[in-house]
Amino acid sequence: MLRAMRGSEFMLWAWLVCGAVAFACVPALRARDPLWGWLPFWLLVAPLIDLAFLHRQRLLATSQAFLVRRLRPRRSSVLQARRLRTRRVLRRAPRLAEISP
């Protein structure tokens, strides 16, 4: 489903991608800065929190659908396996020659 991104959403995705590339390529950005604080938060975590806030309805609907699927009562696989193991063996009817002495 393709849709047009809002400007703020595009900016957050660009911030996240640039922050991930900078985090991976520049080891100095993995430390704590006295002016900015913990830099990985500002490069990676902050844009993820903002994107989650923008898409909160979709995330809630997805998580609710996942929980409904996981908590739905299912047939036990043990019963199904037991049914396959206790297969009836059909006995053939005795022939008249086998019955008579």
Secondary structure, 3 states (H helix, E strand, C coil): CCCCCCHHHHHHHHHHHHHHHHHHHCHHHHCEECCCEEHHHHHHHHHHHHHHHHCHHHHHHHHHHHHHHHHCCCCCHHHHHHHHHCCCCCCCCCCHHHHCC
